[in-house]
Amino acid sequence: MRKRTEMRGYAVAETELSSFDRQFHARCALQRPDRYRLLDALPADAPRIARGGGVSYVGASFGGGAISQSLDAFDRLLAFDAEHGRLTVEAGARIGDLQRFLLERGWYLPVAPGHPRASVGGCIAADVHGKNPARDGTFRTWLDALVVQRPHAEPCVVDREHDADLFGATCAGFGLTGTIVSATLRLARPPRALVLRRVPVANLAEAARVLREAANAPVLYGWHDGGAAHFGRGVVNIGLASGDDHDRADALPPAAADLPARVAPLPFTAWNRAGLTAANRWLDWRWCRAGQAPMTLGDALFPLNRARLYFAGFGHAGMAEAQWLVPHPRFEAFANALADLVARTRPRIALIASKLFAGTADGFSFDGNGVALAIQVATPAAHGERAFLDALAELAIAHDGRPNLIKDSTLEASVARRAIDGFEAARARLARHDPQRLHTSELARRLAL
């Protein structure tokens, strides 16, 4: 139920919002401006936060007493250089829509999150990674410039040379330096076709070796069984460019508007122990065999399109995802210790995904040189699952792991502060660009950003 009110000339609706993982719900004030002047129509002291596609796993675009400012109306393409591969676009544009537009013209964004409704501004604010961050880096790698609007001030056009501090703070700044209103992106030529090669692995350590050997593949990720009986067993998927020519239209992702922001949950939790055991057995039989098959670029870019039933299966209890990046020298010991932890605690792990990174962390960004594991846990509010997530955090920190703050709704400020070198320096950099802390959210409140 929504309640619409008029406040000093701008319309605000009261509405219920929730994070993608369903771990945070709040009744919030939501503004839907359709003019740039309305972005700055709030009272000077009103807390605010930009809201893009609303598909963040955590409460990054609402909560914390802030008015959420929807950027749905700010989705225009401002400039496109088809010769050199550059695009300037408003921050509310959906990544899925951009990829359709670009692929039809022989270009694409190599780094894109798994959900096509994610916005360009959200991708910058989270500094998302794509299907092979070791090869392509994170979203900031392809970002040339951006425009940031701060309350009652002129818009700032920034890049790595002009106000590099604001540029760096805004990437993985979670919208806390100001409202991103537009961005200029560099593009790449897409592979004409992809062949997905499957390499079965017996455990996570073997997966890490296979990932390192295939570091230059356009698509590279692993899936692994999270059950205690076959922990870590799975497959590494290697998407290789093919020389075969096939109809490029087949590779286009669906329009973002054709897909819901989230799937209605089942009235029950399908991913109980029996459900997870059955699902892992089916996936092991269906996918964990050596082989290869054609793959459209649309499916490679947006795997969540084909996983809607999977997310519905978490039911109203939702899930939590903990994603940790562990350096190569420490990864095998971490994987072995994690297997022991799972054997002792037997959490309801629905999915483990592995990815390779070869970057350098900056501020709060999820980057570095190592292997990342994303671990999705069903019914995270249950005592055993929450205890596992807490133990996982301690284990990862002991092996120099770095958390993905935009994915994990269970992290507390004290844990994030210990896990991220330079946490206080990064927090201070955010404060330099918003000393009154006008931009805030549930994520910012929980992590004391």
C-alpha positions in Angstrom: 0.0 0.0 0.0 1.3 3.4 -1.0 0.5 6.8 0.4 1.3 9.8 -1.8 2.0 13.2 -0.3 3.2 16.6 -1.6 6.1 18.1 0.3 7.3 21.6 -0.8 6.5 20.9 -4.5 7.9 17.4 -4.8 5.9 14.2 -4.7 6.8 11.5 -2.2 5.2 8.1 -1.9 5.4 5.9 1.2 6.0 2.3 0.2 7.4 -1.0 1.4 10.9 -1.8 0.1 13.0 -4.9 0.6 16.5 -6.0 -0.3 16.9 -8.7 -3.0 18.0 -11.3 -0.4 14.8 -10.5 1.6 16.8 -9.9 4.8 15.8 -6.2 5.2 12.4 -4.6 4.8 11.4 -1.1 5.6 8.6 1.4 5.0 10.3 4.3 3.1 9.7 7.6 1.5 10.2 7.3 -2.3 10.5 10.2 -4.7 10.2 9.7 -8.4 11.7 12.8 -10.0 11.5 13.2 -13.8 13.5 16.5 -14.1 17.0 17.2 -13.0 15.8 20.2 -10.9 13.6 17.8 -8.9 16.7 15.8 -7.8 17.6 18.9 -5.9 14.1 19.8 -4.7 14.4 18.1 -1.3 15.1 20.2 1.8 18.8 20.9 2.2 19.0 18.8 5.3 16.9 15.9 4.1 18.7 12.5 4.2 18.6 10.9 0.7 19.9 8.0 -1.4 19.7 7.2 -5.1 17.7 4.1 -6.2 18.3 2.4 -9.5 17.0 -1.0 -10.4 16.3 -2.0 -6.8 18.1 -5.3 -7.2 20.9 -4.9 -4.7 21.2 -7.9 -2.4 21.5 -5.5 0.5 19.7 -2.3 1.5 21.9 0.0 -0.4 19.2 2.2 -2.0 16.8 2.7 0.9 16.5 2.7 4.7 18.5 4.5 7.3 15.9 7.3 7.4 16.6 8.4 3.9 14.3 9.5 1.1 15.0 7.1 -1.8 15.2 9.0 -5.1 14.3 6.8 -8.0 16.3 7.3 -11.2 13.8 5.4 -13.4 13.2 8.5 -15.5 16.8 9.2 -16.1 17.6 6.4 -18.6 18.5 8.3 -21.8 21.4 7.6 -24.1 23.2 10.9 -24.4 26.0 10.1 -26.8 27.3 7.0 -28.7 30.5 6.8 -30.7 30.1 3.8 -32.9 33.6 4.1 -34.3 35.6 4.2 -31.2 33.3 2.4 -28.8 32.2 5.0 -26.2 28.9 5.6 -24.7 27.5 8.4 -22.5 24.3 7.5 -20.7 22.1 8.6 -17.8 22.6 6.7 -14.6 19.1 5.1 -14.5 19.6 3.2 -17.7 19.3 -0.6 -17.3 22.3 -2.7 -18.1 20.2 -5.3 -20.0 18.7 -2.6 -22.3 22.2 -1.2 -22.9 23.6 -4.5 -23.8 20.8 -5.1 -26.3 21.4 -1.7 -27.9 25.2 -2.2 -28.1 25.2 -5.8 -29.3 23.0 -4.8 -32.2 25.7 -2.3 -33.2 28.8 -4.5 -32.7 29.8 -3.5 -29.1 29.1 -4.5 -25.6 30.0 -3.9 -21.9 32.4 -6.7 -20.8 31.6 -6.1 -17.1 27.9 -6.5 -16.2 26.2 -7.8 -13.1 23.9 -10.9 -13.4 20.6 -9.0 -13.3 19.6 -7.0 -16.4 17.6 -4.5 -14.4 20.7 -3.2 -12.6 21.3 0.4 -13.4 24.5 2.0 -14.6 24.6 4.2 -11.5 24.2 1.1 -9.3 27.0 -0.6 -11.2 29.3 2.3 -10.5 28.2 2.7 -6.8 28.9 -1.0 -6.2 31.8 -1.3 -8.6 30.4 -4.6 -9.8 32.3 -7.4 -11.4 31.3 -9.5 -14.4 31.9 -13.0 -15.7 35.7 -12.9 -15.6 37.1 -10.1 -13.4 40.6 -11.5 -13.8 40.5 -10.6 -17.5 38.1 -7.6 -17.5 38.5 -6.0 -14.1 35.6 -4.4 -12.3 33.1 -1.8 -13.6 35.4 1.2 -12.9 37.9 -0.3 -15.4 35.5 0.7 -18.2 34.4 4.0 -16.7 36.0 7.1 -18.2 34.0 9.9 -16.5 30.9 10.5 -14.5 28.7 13.4 -13.3 27.8 13.6 -9.6 25.0 15.8 -8.3 25.4 16.9 -4.7 22.7 18.8 -2.7 22.4 22.4 -3.7 25.6 22.4 -5.7 26.6 22.5 -9.3 27.0 19.0 -10.9 30.6 17.7 -10.8 32.1 16.2 -14.0 34.9 14.0 -12.7 37.4 11.5 -14.1 40.7 10.0 -13.1 42.5 13.4 -13.7 39.9 15.9 -12.7 38.9 15.3 -9.1 40.3 11.9 -9.0 39.5 11.6 -5.3 35.8 12.0 -5.9 36.0 9.6 -8.9 37.7 6.9 -6.7 35.4 7.5 -3.8 32.2 7.2 -5.9 33.3 3.8 -7.4 32.3 1.4 -4.7 31.0 4.4 -2.7 27.5 2.9 -2.5 25.9 6.3 -3.5 27.3 8.0 -0.4 29.3 10.7 -2.3 26.3 12.1 -4.2 23.8 11.1 -6.8 25.4 9.7 -10.0 23.4 11.2 -12.9 25.4 10.1 -15.9 28.5 8.2 -17.0 30.8 7.8 -20.0 31.8 4.2 -20.6 34.3 2.5 -22.9 33.1 -0.5 -24.8 34.6 -3.7 -26.3 33.9 -5.8 -29.3 31.9 -8.9 -28.3 32.8 -12.5 -29.3 30.9 -13.6 -32.4 29.9 -16.7 -30.6 30.7 -18.6 -27.4 31.3 -22.2 -26.7 30.9 -23.2 -23.0 33.4 -25.8 -22.0 32.7 -27.7 -18.8 35.6 -29.0 -16.6 34.6 -31.2 -13.6 36.5 -30.6 -10.4 36.7 -32.7 -7.3 37.1 -29.8 -4.8 37.7 -26.1 -4.5 41.5 -26.3 -4.6 41.3 -28.1 -8.0 38.8 -25.5 -9.2 41.2 -22.7 -8.3 43.9 -24.3 -10.5 41.5 -24.7 -13.4 40.4 -21.1 -13.1 44.0 -19.9 -13.1 44.8 -21.9 -16.2 41.8 -20.4 -18.1 42.4 -16.8 -16.9 41.9 -15.2 -20.3 38.5 -16.7 -21.2 35.6 -14.2 -21.8 33.4 -16.2 -19.4 34.9 -18.0 -16.4 33.2 -19.3 -13.2 32.7 -22.4 -11.1 29.7 -24.0 -9.5 30.2 -26.2 -6.5 28.2 -28.5 -4.2 27.9 -27.0 -0.7 26.7 -30.1 1.1 28.9 -31.8 3.6 29.0 -35.1 1.7 30.5 -33.8 -1.5 31.7 -30.3 -0.5 33.4 -28.4 -3.3 32.7 -31.0 -6.0 31.5 -29.2 -9.1 32.4 -27.8 -12.5 34.3 -24.9 -13.9 32.6 -23.3 -16.9 34.9 -21.8 -19.4 33.3 -19.7 -22.1 35.5 -19.5 -25.2 35.1 -17.4 -28.3 34.2 -19.5 -31.3 35.1 -18.9 -34.9 31.6 -20.0 -36.0 29.3 -17.2 -37.3 25.8 -17.4 -36.0 22.9 -15.0 -36.0 23.8 -12.2 -33.5 20.1 -11.7 -32.6 20.2 -15.1 -30.9 22.8 -13.6 -28.5 20.7 -10.7 -27.4 19.5 -10.6 -23.8 15.8 -9.9 -23.1 14.9 -6.3 -22.5 15.2 -5.4 -18.8 11.6 -4.2 -18.8 10.5 -7.7 -19.7 11.8 -9.2 -16.5 10.6 -8.5 -12.9 13.1 -6.9 -10.5 12.6 -10.0 -8.4 10.7 -13.3 -8.4 7.7 -13.8 -6.2 8.8 -16.3 -3.5 7.2 -19.7 -3.1 4.9 -19.9 0.0 7.4 -22.4 1.5 11.2 -22.9 1.5 12.1 -25.4 -1.1 15.7 -25.3 -0.2 15.6 -27.4 3.0 18.1 -30.2 3.4 16.1 -32.7 1.3 15.5 -30.1 -1.4 19.1 -29.1 -1.6 20.3 -32.7 -1.7 18.0 -33.4 -4.6 19.0 -30.2 -6.5 22.7 -30.9 -6.0 22.3 -34.5 -7.3 20.4 -33.2 -10.4 23.0 -30.5 -11.1 25.8 -33.0 -10.7 24.2 -35.4 -13.1 23.2 -32.6 -15.6 26.2 -30.3 -15.6 29.2 -31.7 -13.8 30.4 -33.7 -16.8 33.2 -32.9 -19.2 31.9 -31.5 -22.5 31.0 -28.3 -24.3 28.0 -26.7 -25.9 27.1 -23.4 -27.7 26.2 -20.5 -25.4 24.5 -17.2 -26.3 26.2 -14.1 -25.0 22.8 -13.1 -23.5 22.8 -16.2 -21.3 26.4 -15.7 -20.4 25.9 -12.0 -19.4 22.7 -12.5 -17.4 22.5 -16.0 -15.8 19.8 -14.8 -13.3 17.4 -14.8 -16.3 17.4 -18.6 -16.1 17.5 -18.9 -12.3 14.2 -17.3 -11.3 12.8 -20.6 -10.0 16.0 -21.1 -7.9 15.5 -17.7 -6.2 11.8 -18.3 -5.7 12.7 -21.5 -3.9 14.1 -19.6 -0.9 10.6 -18.6 0.0 9.7 -15.7 2.2 12.7 -16.4 4.5 15.0 -15.4 1.7 18.7 -16.1 1.6 22.1 -14.5 2.5 25.1 -14.5 0.3 28.6 -14.2 1.7 31.3 -13.5 -0.9 34.9 -13.5 0.1 38.0 -13.0 -2.0 41.0 -14.9 -0.7 44.6 -14.4 -2.0 46.1 -17.3 -4.1 48.8 -18.3 -1.5 46.1 -18.7 1.2 43.3 -20.1 -0.8 44.0 -23.8 -0.6 44.3 -23.7 3.2 41.1 -21.6 3.4 39.2 -24.1 1.2 40.3 -27.0 3.4 39.4 -25.2 6.6 36.0 -24.3 5.0 35.3 -27.9 4.2 36.0 -28.8 7.9 33.7 -26.0 9.0 30.9 -27.3 6.8 31.4 -30.8 7.9 31.0 -29.7 11.6 28.1 -27.3 11.2 26.2 -28.7 8.2 24.7 -25.3 7.1 22.0 -25.2 4.4 24.2 -24.0 1.5 22.3 -23.6 -1.7 25.1 -22.6 -3.9 28.8 -22.0 -4.1 30.2 -20.1 -7.0 33.9 -19.4 -7.7 35.6 -16.7 -9.7 39.1 -15.5 -10.5 40.3 -12.0 -9.7 43.6 -10.3 -10.7 43.2 -6.7 -9.6 44.0 -4.3 -6.8 41.5 -3.3 -4.1 40.8 0.4 -3.7 38.6 1.8 -0.9 35.6 -0.5 -0.4 35.8 -2.2 -3.8 35.6 -6.0 -4.1 38.8 -6.6 -6.0 42.2 -8.1 -5.5 44.4 -11.0 -6.7 42.9 -14.4 -5.8 39.9 -16.6 -5.9 36.4 -15.4 -4.7 33.7 -17.7 -3.4 30.1 -16.6 -3.3 28.2 -18.8 -0.8 24.4 -18.6 -0.7 22.8 -19.8 2.5 19.0 -20.6 2.9 17.0 -19.4 5.9 19.9 -17.3 7.1 18.1 -16.1 10.2 18.1 -19.6 11.6 20.6 -20.0 14.5 22.8 -22.6 12.8 23.0 -20.7 9.5 23.8 -17.4 11.2 26.5 -19.1 13.3 28.0 -20.6 10.2 28.1 -17.2 8.4 29.8 -15.7 11.5 32.3 -18.5 11.6 32.9 -18.2 7.8 33.7 -14.5 8.3 36.3 -15.3 11.0 37.8 -18.0 8.9 38.1 -15.7 5.8 39.7 -12.9 7.8 42.2 -15.4 9.2 43.2 -16.1 5.6 43.4 -12.5 4.5 40.0 -12.6 2.9 38.2 -9.5 1.7 34.3 -9.3 1.8 31.9 -8.0 -0.8 30.0 -5.4 1.1 27.3 -5.0 -1.5 26.4 -8.7 -1.4 26.4 -9.6 2.3 23.6 -8.4 4.5 24.9 -10.3 7.6 28.2 -8.4 8.0 28.5 -6.0 10.9 30.6 -2.9 11.0 33.1 -4.5 13.4 33.7 -7.4 11.1 34.0 -5.2 8.0 36.5 -2.9 9.8 38.8 -5.9 10.5 38.4 -7.4 7.1 39.2 -4.4 4.9 42.6 -2.8 5.1 42.2 1.0 5.1 38.5 0.8 6.2 38.7 4.0 8.2 40.6 5.8 5.4 37.9 4.8 2.9 35.2 5.9 5.3 36.9 9.3 5.8 37.2 9.7 2.0 33.4 9.3 1.7 32.9 11.9 4.5 35.1 14.4 2.7 32.6 14.5 -0.2 29.5 14.5 2.1 30.5 16.0 5.4 26.9 16.4 6.5 26.2 12.7 5.8 23.1 13.6 3.8 23.4 10.4 1.7 22.7 7.4 3.7 21.0 3.9 3.6 20.5 0.8 5.5 23.9 -0.4 4.2 25.6 2.8 5.4 23.9 2.5 8.8 24.7 -1.1 9.4 28.4 -0.7 8.4 28.8 2.7 10.0 30.0 4.2 6.7 
